[in-house]
Amino acid sequence: MIVGIALSLPSFIPSMKGPKILLGLDLQGGLHMLLGVDTKEAIKSKYKSIASSIKYFSDDNDIVIDSLRAKSDGVSFVLLDNTEEKKLDEMIKKIPGVIISKKRDKDTITYKVTLTKKEIQATKEYAIKQAVDTIRNRLDQFGLSEPTVARQGKEKILVELPGIKTQAEEQRARELIAKAAHLQLMAVDEKRADQVYNLSKDEAASYGDVILPSARDDKQKYLVKEVPILDGSMLTDAKVGFDQMNQPVINFSLNSEGAKIFGDFTAKSVGKHLAIVLDNKVYSAPVIRERIGGGSGQISGGFTVQEAHDVAIALRSGALLAPVKLLEKRSIGPSLGADSIKASMIALMSGFVLVVLFMIVYYGYAGVIADIALIVNLFIIVAVMALFGATLTLPGMAGIVLTVGMAVDANVIINERIRELLREGKSVAVAIEKGYANAMSAILDANITTLIAAVVLYAYGTGPIKGFAVTMSIGILASMLTAILGTHGIYQSLMPNIERAKKLKIWFGIKVK
């Protein structure tokens, strides 16, 4: 009891240090969003990744290919030397879930690489799961307490952000969630770079290029190769730093595979430009002066410190394989949360007082003992939730109200068994001991079956249902502890007083001859 009160006090007294219960969206206000995932873009990204692998393999093995394209329906290219067919086929077949189609023409072979239906479905499914994990990781690093991120339906994601109160906080959170954070290192088309302002998108595509805008200047454009050298899937870390002009930059590191690809490309491309692209915007396109080893690079683009910090978070947590779009948004003000808390507290206190009064009137001093167990039970629920950093929601409050009624249920069973034995003429000591023994099986059966239901609700439920299940589970376990061990201990300590009592009506609410 003392431990429970000590651990629960910080939740009731905000100025006290210690673990506190976190309030959910419905109690403290915040932001509710429903996001849609564009899984078609995940397929395009998959094809781009396959194209990058084919390009690196062909360059590394001196296999001459031409017209490499990565489109929404597959990867196509022309093998100019058909003697390399076997070697290239062996490499492509190592990529899981692909189908190879070929068209022969004298010495050349036109390839078309597509994904199987099963692989397309698996890629879409993974993109949604990855989006849920990525958004959750970003929000955790953003510093929000207990954000809710859960899949809803086939291609939707529910996001709830408690504590978001200002427009600026809301905007920053939305940008962080929606940021694709897709990093690509792309070769600039040196032959046609000066024609970029005269080319259409279709003309650029015919050369295997894309036209990308500058992140610094909307009027500036870059002509880069459509198939990237490597992408953010090979990134291992991203941190905010400062350049020689004391401007914020983002320093990134690549894994061993990315470092090798990056080192090999820069060694072959000295004197050429390398575009550093983030979310289809070119942040810089420096000239490669020498081979860059170590697998590290830098993104500079006139960031503020906060922007650089948020981009670094997005890069570290991983790029979104498929972009997300906002389908629904609701802002819940703190005043609504305060009203919810007030209404819940009225319901909790009303239920608590009625149960306490009923137990005292019907069972006498035995009811008082049951009420003490009920009070301890409430403190234990709050203490455990605070200790584990659980979030209290409105359904959670409903769970606590329900627990108040259920918590005395075990004591009702025990008290009725004790009454039956006293009516049979058993002594007080025997009646109490046998009363607890006889009631044990009924108490365990009732509470364990309810606990199983609560665990299932937590495992398969979302947001509000989980909150209800958490408080129910903790309440059931706490009530079993207080009702079976707690009240039994009180009876044993008060046994001499009970045995000396002339009338047992004041103790158990019945007349005994």
C-alpha positions as CSV (number, residue, x, y, z in Angstrom):
1,M,0.0,0.0,0.0
2,I,2.8,2.4,1.0
3,V,4.7,1.7,-2.3
4,G,1.5,2.1,-4.3
5,I,0.7,5.5,-2.7
6,A,4.4,6.7,-3.1
7,L,4.5,5.8,-6.8
8,S,1.1,7.2,-7.6
9,L,1.5,10.6,-5.9
10,P,3.5,12.2,-8.8
11,S,0.5,11.5,-11.1
12,F,-1.8,13.5,-8.8
13,I,0.7,16.2,-7.9
14,P,2.4,17.5,-11.1
15,S,5.1,19.4,-9.3
16,M,6.4,16.2,-7.7
17,K,9.3,14.3,-9.5
18,G,8.8,10.7,-10.4
19,P,7.0,8.5,-12.9
20,K,3.7,9.9,-14.0
21,I,0.7,8.6,-16.0
22,L,0.7,10.0,-19.5
23,L,-2.7,11.3,-20.7
24,G,-4.0,10.2,-24.1
25,L,-5.3,12.3,-26.9
26,D,-8.9,12.4,-25.6
27,L,-7.8,13.6,-22.2
28,Q,-5.1,16.3,-22.9
29,G,-6.0,17.2,-26.5
30,G,-3.8,16.9,-29.6
31,L,-3.9,15.9,-33.2
32,H,-5.7,13.0,-34.9
33,M,-4.8,12.1,-38.5
34,L,-5.7,9.4,-40.9
35,L,-3.1,8.9,-43.6
36,G,-3.3,7.0,-46.9
37,V,-0.3,5.1,-48.3
38,D,0.4,5.3,-52.1
39,T,1.8,1.8,-52.6
40,K,2.2,2.2,-56.3
41,E,5.2,4.4,-55.6
42,A,6.8,1.6,-53.6
43,I,6.7,-0.6,-56.8
44,K,8.5,2.2,-58.7
45,S,11.1,2.5,-56.0
46,K,11.6,-1.2,-56.1
47,Y,12.3,-1.1,-59.9
48,K,14.7,1.8,-59.4
49,S,16.6,-0.2,-56.8
50,I,16.8,-3.2,-59.2
51,A,18.0,-0.9,-62.0
52,S,20.7,0.5,-59.7
53,S,21.9,-3.1,-58.9
54,I,22.0,-4.0,-62.6
55,K,23.9,-0.8,-63.5
56,Y,26.5,-1.3,-60.7
57,F,27.0,-5.0,-61.7
58,S,27.4,-4.2,-65.4
59,D,29.9,-1.4,-64.7
60,D,31.8,-3.5,-62.2
61,N,32.1,-6.4,-64.7
62,D,32.6,-4.4,-67.8
63,I,29.3,-5.5,-69.3
64,V,28.1,-3.0,-71.9
65,I,24.4,-2.2,-71.6
66,D,22.4,0.7,-73.0
67,S,19.0,2.4,-72.6
68,L,18.6,1.4,-68.9
69,R,15.1,2.5,-67.8
70,A,13.2,2.0,-64.6
71,K,9.5,2.6,-65.1
72,S,6.3,1.7,-63.1
73,D,5.9,-1.6,-65.1
74,G,9.5,-2.9,-65.0
75,V,13.2,-2.3,-65.8
76,S,14.3,-2.4,-69.4
77,F,17.8,-2.3,-71.0
78,V,19.7,-3.5,-74.0
79,L,22.7,-5.9,-73.7
80,L,25.1,-4.9,-76.5
81,D,27.3,-8.0,-76.2
82,N,25.2,-11.3,-76.1
83,T,28.3,-13.3,-74.9
84,E,27.7,-11.7,-71.5
85,E,24.2,-13.0,-71.4
86,K,24.8,-15.9,-69.0
87,K,26.8,-13.8,-66.5
88,L,24.1,-11.1,-66.5
89,D,21.3,-13.7,-66.1
90,E,22.9,-15.3,-63.1
91,M,23.1,-11.9,-61.4
92,I,19.4,-10.9,-62.1
93,K,18.1,-14.3,-61.0
94,K,19.6,-13.7,-57.6
95,I,17.1,-10.8,-57.1
96,P,14.0,-12.4,-55.4
97,G,10.6,-12.4,-57.2
98,V,11.6,-11.2,-60.7
99,I,10.6,-12.4,-64.2
100,I,13.1,-12.0,-67.1
101,S,11.8,-11.4,-70.6
102,K,14.1,-11.2,-73.6
103,K,13.9,-10.1,-77.2
104,R,16.9,-11.0,-79.4
105,D,18.1,-9.0,-82.4
106,K,21.4,-10.1,-84.0
107,D,24.1,-9.3,-81.5
108,T,22.0,-7.5,-78.9
109,I,19.4,-8.6,-76.4
110,T,16.6,-6.4,-75.1
111,Y,15.8,-7.2,-71.5
112,K,12.6,-6.6,-69.5
113,V,12.7,-7.3,-65.8
114,T,9.4,-7.4,-63.9
115,L,8.2,-8.4,-60.5
116,T,5.9,-11.4,-59.9
117,K,2.3,-10.8,-58.7
118,K,3.3,-12.3,-55.3
119,E,6.4,-10.0,-55.1
120,I,4.3,-6.9,-56.0
121,Q,1.8,-7.7,-53.2
122,A,4.6,-8.4,-50.8
123,T,6.3,-5.1,-51.7
124,K,3.1,-3.2,-51.1
125,E,2.5,-5.0,-47.8
126,Y,6.0,-4.2,-46.7
127,A,5.7,-0.6,-47.7
128,I,2.7,-0.1,-45.4
129,K,4.3,-1.9,-42.4
130,Q,7.6,0.0,-43.0
131,A,5.6,3.3,-43.1
132,V,4.0,2.5,-39.7
133,D,7.4,1.7,-38.2
134,T,9.1,4.7,-39.8
135,I,6.5,7.2,-38.7
136,R,6.5,5.8,-35.2
137,N,10.4,6.0,-35.0
138,R,10.3,9.6,-36.3
139,L,7.7,10.7,-33.7
140,D,9.6,9.0,-30.9
141,Q,12.7,10.9,-31.8
142,F,10.7,14.1,-32.3
143,G,10.1,13.9,-28.5
144,L,6.3,13.3,-28.3
145,S,5.0,11.3,-25.4
146,E,3.3,8.0,-26.4
147,P,2.2,8.8,-30.0
148,T,-0.3,6.2,-31.4
149,V,0.6,4.9,-34.9
150,A,-1.4,2.0,-36.1
151,R,-2.5,0.4,-39.4
152,Q,-6.2,0.9,-40.2
153,G,-7.7,-1.1,-43.1
154,K,-5.6,-2.1,-46.1
155,E,-3.7,1.0,-46.9
156,K,-4.4,3.5,-44.1
157,I,-2.5,4.6,-41.0
158,L,-4.0,6.1,-37.9
159,V,-1.8,8.7,-36.1
160,E,-2.7,10.3,-32.8
161,L,-0.4,12.9,-31.2
162,P,-1.3,13.9,-27.6
163,G,0.0,17.2,-26.4
164,I,0.1,19.0,-29.8
165,K,-1.4,22.4,-28.9
166,T,0.0,25.1,-31.2
167,Q,-0.3,25.5,-35.0
168,A,3.5,25.5,-35.2
169,E,3.8,22.2,-33.4
170,E,1.1,20.7,-35.6
171,Q,2.8,21.9,-38.8
172,R,6.2,20.5,-37.8
173,A,4.8,17.1,-36.8
174,R,2.9,16.9,-40.1
175,E,6.0,17.7,-42.2
176,L,8.1,15.2,-40.3
177,I,5.4,12.5,-40.8
178,A,4.9,13.2,-44.5
179,K,8.6,13.7,-45.4
180,A,9.7,10.9,-47.7
181,A,13.4,11.4,-46.7
182,H,14.4,9.6,-49.9
183,L,18.1,10.2,-50.3
184,Q,19.7,9.5,-53.7
185,L,23.2,10.1,-55.1
186,M,22.8,10.7,-58.8
187,A,25.2,11.3,-61.7
188,V,24.7,14.6,-63.6
189,D,24.4,14.2,-67.3
190,E,27.6,16.1,-68.2
191,K,26.9,15.9,-72.0
192,R,23.6,17.7,-71.9
193,A,23.8,19.6,-68.6
194,D,23.7,23.0,-70.5
195,Q,20.5,22.0,-72.4
196,V,18.5,21.4,-69.2
197,Y,16.3,24.5,-69.7
198,N,15.5,23.6,-73.3
199,L,14.5,20.0,-72.7
200,S,11.0,18.7,-71.9
201,K,10.5,15.8,-69.5
202,D,9.9,13.4,-72.4
203,E,13.0,14.5,-74.2
204,A,15.1,14.0,-71.0
205,A,13.5,10.6,-70.5
206,S,14.6,9.5,-74.0
207,Y,18.2,10.0,-72.9
208,G,17.6,8.2,-69.6
209,D,17.6,11.4,-67.6
210,V,15.2,13.3,-65.3
211,I,15.0,17.0,-64.7
212,L,15.1,17.9,-61.0
213,P,14.7,21.4,-59.3
214,S,17.2,22.9,-56.9
215,A,16.3,22.9,-53.2
216,R,17.8,26.4,-52.9
217,D,16.5,28.1,-56.0
218,D,13.2,27.0,-57.7
219,K,14.4,28.5,-61.0
220,Q,17.6,26.4,-61.1
221,K,17.3,22.9,-62.7
222,Y,19.6,19.9,-62.9
223,L,19.7,17.1,-65.6
224,V,20.6,13.9,-63.8
225,K,20.7,10.2,-64.8
226,E,17.3,8.5,-63.9
227,V,18.9,5.5,-62.3
228,P,20.6,6.6,-59.1
229,I,24.2,5.5,-58.1
230,L,22.8,4.5,-54.7
231,D,19.9,5.5,-52.4
232,G,19.1,5.9,-48.7
233,S,18.5,2.2,-48.1
234,M,22.3,2.0,-47.7
235,L,22.4,4.8,-45.2
236,T,23.3,3.9,-41.6
237,D,23.4,7.3,-39.8
238,A,22.7,11.0,-40.2
239,K,23.7,13.7,-37.8
240,V,23.6,17.5,-37.8
241,G,26.9,19.3,-38.1
242,F,28.3,22.7,-39.1
243,D,30.4,23.6,-42.1
244,Q,33.3,26.1,-42.3
245,M,30.8,28.9,-42.5
246,N,29.1,27.7,-39.4
247,Q,26.0,26.8,-41.4
248,P,24.0,23.6,-40.4
249,V,24.7,20.6,-42.6
250,I,23.8,16.9,-42.4
251,N,26.6,14.4,-42.3
252,F,25.6,10.9,-43.4
253,S,27.3,7.5,-43.4
254,L,26.8,4.5,-45.7
255,N,27.0,0.8,-45.0
256,S,29.8,-1.3,-46.4
257,E,28.0,-2.0,-49.7
258,G,27.1,1.6,-50.2
259,A,30.6,2.7,-49.3
260,K,32.1,0.4,-52.0
261,I,29.6,1.6,-54.7
262,F,30.2,5.2,-53.7
263,G,34.0,4.7,-53.7
264,D,34.1,2.9,-57.1
265,F,31.8,5.5,-58.7
266,T,33.8,8.5,-57.5
267,A,37.1,6.9,-58.5
268,K,35.7,6.6,-62.1
269,S,34.1,10.0,-62.2
270,V,36.8,12.4,-61.1
271,G,36.1,15.9,-62.6
272,K,32.3,15.2,-63.0
273,H,29.4,16.4,-60.9
274,L,27.5,14.3,-58.3
275,A,24.0,15.4,-57.4
276,I,22.9,14.9,-53.8
277,V,19.1,14.5,-54.1
278,L,16.6,14.5,-51.2
279,D,13.0,13.9,-52.0
280,N,13.5,14.7,-55.7
281,K,15.3,18.1,-55.0
282,V,19.0,18.7,-55.6
283,Y,20.6,20.1,-52.5
284,S,24.1,20.3,-54.0
285,A,26.0,19.0,-57.0
286,P,29.7,19.2,-56.2
287,V,32.5,18.3,-58.6
288,I,34.3,15.0,-57.6
289,R,37.9,16.0,-57.0
290,E,39.1,12.5,-56.0
291,R,38.0,9.1,-54.9
292,I,35.8,9.4,-51.8
293,G,36.3,6.5,-49.5
294,G,34.9,5.7,-46.0
295,G,31.3,5.8,-47.1
296,S,30.4,9.3,-45.8
297,G,29.0,12.4,-47.3
298,Q,27.4,15.7,-46.5
299,I,24.1,17.5,-47.4
300,S,24.1,21.2,-47.4
301,G,21.2,23.4,-48.5
302,G,20.7,26.5,-46.3
303,F,19.0,24.6,-43.5
304,T,18.0,26.1,-40.2
305,V,19.2,24.2,-37.2
306,Q,15.6,22.8,-36.6
307,E,15.2,21.9,-40.3
308,A,18.5,20.1,-40.3
309,H,17.6,18.3,-37.1
310,D,14.2,17.1,-38.5
311,V,15.8,16.0,-41.8
312,A,18.4,14.0,-39.9
313,I,15.6,12.4,-37.8
314,A,13.8,11.4,-41.0
315,L,17.0,10.0,-42.7
316,R,17.9,8.0,-39.6
317,S,14.5,6.5,-39.2
318,G,14.5,5.5,-42.9
319,A,12.9,6.7,-46.0
320,L,9.2,6.1,-46.7
321,L,9.1,3.5,-49.4
322,A,5.7,4.8,-50.4
323,P,4.5,8.5,-49.9
324,V,1.7,9.2,-47.5
325,K,-1.1,11.7,-47.9
326,L,-3.4,13.2,-45.3
327,L,-6.9,11.9,-45.7
328,E,-8.5,13.2,-42.4
329,K,-7.4,15.6,-39.7
330,R,-9.0,16.5,-36.4
331,S,-7.6,18.8,-33.7
332,I,-8.8,18.1,-30.2
333,G,-8.4,21.1,-27.9
334,P,-7.2,20.9,-24.3
335,S,-10.5,22.2,-23.1
336,L,-12.3,19.1,-24.5
337,G,-9.7,17.0,-22.8
338,A,-10.4,18.8,-19.5
339,D,-14.1,18.3,-19.8
340,S,-13.5,14.6,-20.5
341,I,-11.3,14.3,-17.4
342,K,-14.0,16.1,-15.3
343,A,-16.8,13.9,-16.5
344,S,-14.7,10.8,-16.0
345,M,-13.7,11.8,-12.5
346,I,-17.3,12.5,-11.6
347,A,-18.3,9.0,-12.8
348,L,-15.3,7.4,-11.0
349,M,-16.0,9.2,-7.7
350,S,-19.7,8.6,-7.9
351,G,-19.2,4.9,-8.5
352,F,-16.5,4.7,-5.8
353,V,-18.7,6.5,-3.2
354,L,-21.8,4.3,-3.9
355,V,-19.8,1.1,-3.7
356,V,-18.1,2.2,-0.5
357,L,-21.4,3.1,1.2
358,F,-23.1,-0.1,0.0
359,M,-20.3,-2.3,1.4
360,I,-20.3,-0.5,4.8
361,V,-24.1,-0.7,5.1
362,Y,-24.4,-4.3,4.0
363,Y,-21.3,-5.9,5.6
364,G,-20.5,-3.6,8.5
365,Y,-16.8,-3.6,9.5
366,A,-16.1,-6.3,6.9
367,G,-17.3,-3.8,4.3
368,V,-14.8,-1.2,5.7
369,I,-12.0,-3.7,5.2
370,A,-13.2,-4.3,1.6
371,D,-13.3,-0.6,1.0
372,I,-9.7,-0.3,2.3
373,A,-8.7,-2.9,-0.2
374,L,-10.6,-0.9,-2.9
375,I,-8.7,2.3,-2.1
376,V,-5.3,0.4,-2.2
377,N,-6.4,-1.2,-5.5
378,L,-6.9,2.2,-7.1
379,F,-3.5,3.4,-5.9
380,I,-1.8,0.3,-7.2
381,I,-3.4,0.8,-10.7
382,V,-2.2,4.4,-10.9
383,A,1.3,3.4,-9.6
384,V,1.8,0.5,-12.1
385,M,0.6,2.6,-15.0
386,A,2.9,5.4,-14.0
387,L,5.8,3.0,-13.4
388,F,5.5,1.6,-16.9
389,G,4.7,4.9,-18.6
390,A,1.3,3.7,-19.8
391,T,-1.1,6.2,-21.4
392,L,-4.4,6.9,-19.8
393,T,-7.3,7.4,-22.3
394,L,-11.0,7.9,-21.8
395,P,-11.7,4.2,-22.4
396,G,-9.0,3.6,-19.8
397,M,-10.9,5.8,-17.3
398,A,-13.9,3.6,-18.1
399,G,-11.8,0.6,-17.3
400,I,-10.9,2.0,-13.9
401,V,-14.6,2.8,-13.2
402,L,-15.5,-0.8,-14.1
403,T,-12.6,-2.1,-12.0
404,V,-14.0,-0.3,-8.9
405,G,-17.1,-2.5,-9.2
406,M,-15.2,-5.6,-10.0
407,A,-12.6,-5.0,-7.2
408,V,-15.1,-5.6,-4.4
409,D,-16.6,-8.6,-6.2
410,A,-14.0,-10.9,-4.6
411,N,-14.6,-9.5,-1.2
412,V,-18.4,-10.0,-1.7
413,I,-17.8,-13.7,-2.4
414,I,-15.5,-14.1,0.6
415,N,-17.8,-12.3,2.9
416,E,-20.8,-14.4,1.8
417,R,-18.8,-17.6,2.4
418,I,-17.8,-16.3,5.9
419,R,-21.5,-15.5,6.7
420,E,-22.6,-19.0,5.6
421,L,-20.1,-20.6,7.9
422,L,-21.0,-18.4,10.8
423,R,-24.7,-19.3,10.4
424,E,-23.7,-22.9,10.6
425,G,-22.2,-22.2,14.0
426,K,-18.5,-22.2,13.1
427,S,-16.1,-20.1,15.1
428,V,-14.9,-16.7,13.7
429,A,-11.4,-18.0,13.1
430,V,-12.6,-21.1,11.3
431,A,-15.2,-19.2,9.3
432,I,-12.7,-16.7,8.0
433,E,-10.0,-19.3,7.1
434,K,-12.6,-21.6,5.4
435,G,-14.4,-18.7,3.9
436,Y,-11.2,-17.6,2.0
437,A,-10.4,-21.2,1.1
438,N,-13.9,-21.9,-0.3
439,A,-14.1,-18.6,-2.2
440,M,-10.6,-19.0,-3.8
441,S,-11.6,-21.2,-6.8
442,A,-14.6,-18.9,-7.7
443,I,-12.4,-15.8,-7.5
444,L,-9.6,-17.2,-9.6
445,D,-12.0,-18.6,-12.3
446,A,-13.8,-15.3,-12.6
447,N,-10.7,-13.1,-12.7
448,I,-8.6,-15.3,-14.9
449,T,-11.3,-15.6,-17.6
450,T,-11.8,-11.8,-17.5
451,L,-8.0,-11.3,-17.7
452,I,-7.8,-13.5,-20.8
453,A,-10.4,-11.4,-22.5
454,A,-8.5,-8.2,-21.6
455,V,-5.2,-9.7,-23.0
456,V,-7.0,-10.6,-26.3
457,L,-8.4,-7.1,-26.5
458,Y,-4.9,-5.7,-26.0
459,A,-3.4,-8.0,-28.6
460,Y,-5.9,-7.4,-31.3
461,G,-7.3,-4.0,-30.5
462,T,-6.1,-0.5,-31.4
463,G,-5.7,2.8,-29.5
464,P,-8.8,3.2,-27.3
465,I,-9.4,-0.6,-26.9
466,K,-5.8,-1.1,-25.8
467,G,-6.2,1.6,-23.2
468,F,-9.3,-0.1,-21.8
469,A,-7.6,-3.5,-21.8
470,V,-4.5,-2.1,-20.0
471,T,-6.4,-0.6,-17.1
472,M,-8.7,-3.7,-16.9
473,S,-5.7,-6.0,-16.7
474,I,-3.9,-4.0,-14.1
475,G,-7.1,-3.6,-12.1
476,I,-7.9,-7.4,-12.1
477,L,-4.4,-8.3,-11.0
478,A,-4.4,-5.6,-8.3
479,S,-7.9,-6.6,-7.0
480,M,-6.8,-10.2,-6.7
481,L,-3.7,-9.1,-4.7
482,T,-5.7,-6.8,-2.4
483,A,-8.8,-9.0,-2.0
484,I,-7.1,-12.3,-1.3
485,L,-3.8,-11.3,0.5
486,G,-4.6,-7.8,1.7
487,T,-7.9,-8.3,3.4
488,H,-6.9,-11.7,4.7
489,G,-4.0,-10.1,6.4
490,I,-6.2,-7.5,8.0
491,Y,-8.6,-10.1,9.4
492,Q,-5.7,-12.1,10.9
493,S,-4.3,-9.0,12.6
494,L,-7.8,-8.1,13.9
495,M,-8.7,-11.6,15.0
496,P,-8.5,-11.0,18.8
497,N,-10.8,-8.0,18.5
498,I,-13.4,-9.9,16.4
499,E,-13.4,-12.9,18.7
500,R,-14.0,-10.7,21.7
501,A,-16.9,-8.9,20.0
502,K,-20.3,-9.6,21.7
503,K,-22.2,-9.0,18.5
504,L,-20.9,-10.1,15.1
505,K,-23.6,-8.0,13.3
506,I,-21.3,-4.9,13.4
507,W,-18.5,-7.0,11.9
508,F,-20.3,-9.0,9.2
509,G,-23.8,-7.5,9.0
510,I,-25.6,-10.6,10.3
511,K,-27.1,-11.9,13.5
512,V,-25.4,-15.1,14.8
513,K,-27.0,-17.2,17.7
